[in-house]
Amino acid sequence: MVSPQQISLRWRQLFCTGPITEETFQKAERLLEALRPEDPLRHRLFQELQEIRRIHAQKRPSHKPSKRLQSV
């Protein structure tokens, strides 16, 4: 069993090193699953994960309008 301290450390390593990809989110979800449902750390990290997903989604480039629409 992994301790909350170890999960917290792995969480920071996950999001502070390298690019954030879908695999990063999957690993984060597995870390959350390792915590008891009533653990306050689980709740805090779950909220943080939602915020990171929201920010990451905003950074993704949306499709560009066609040139025809850009020139109007």
N, C-alpha and C positions, 0 to 999 in steps of 0.2 A: 504494500500500500504506500502511496506517495503522500508525503506530508503537505499541509497547506503552504508551508514555507518553500518547499521544493516546487510546488505548482506556481507560486508567485514568481519565483526566480525563472522558471521555464517560460512563463507568460511574458515577462519582460524581455527575455532573450528572443522570443518568437517575434515580437513586434518592434524591437529596437535594432535588429540586425537583418539586413537583407530586405528584398522587396516583399510587399504584402501580396500574396496570391491566394487563389482559392484553397490551395493546400494549407496555407497559413491559417485560414479560417477553420478548416477541418481539424487541424491540430489543436487549435484553441478550443473547439467544441469538445474534443476528447479530454482536454485538461479539465474543462468544466464538469464533465461526466464523472471524473475521478473524485470530485468533492461531494460531500453529503448534500442532499437537497436543502437542508435547513442551515447550511453553513453560510454565514454572512459574506465570506470571501466569494463564494459561488455567485451570490446575488450581485455583488459589486463587479465582478469580472464579466458577468452576463450583461450588465448595463454597459460596461466599457466596450464589450464586443459589439453590441448594437450600434454604439456611437462610431466605432472604428469602421464598421460596415457602411454606415451612412456617409461618412467622410470619404471613404474609398470609392463609393459609388459616384459621388459628386466629382471626383478627380478623373474618373474614366471619361475618355473623349466620347461625346455623343456623335451620332452620324452628322456629317456635314451636309448642309443644303446644297442642292445642285447649283451649278454655275448660273443657270438660267434664273434661279431665284435670287442669287447673290447680286446680279447686275440690275435688278429691278429697283 
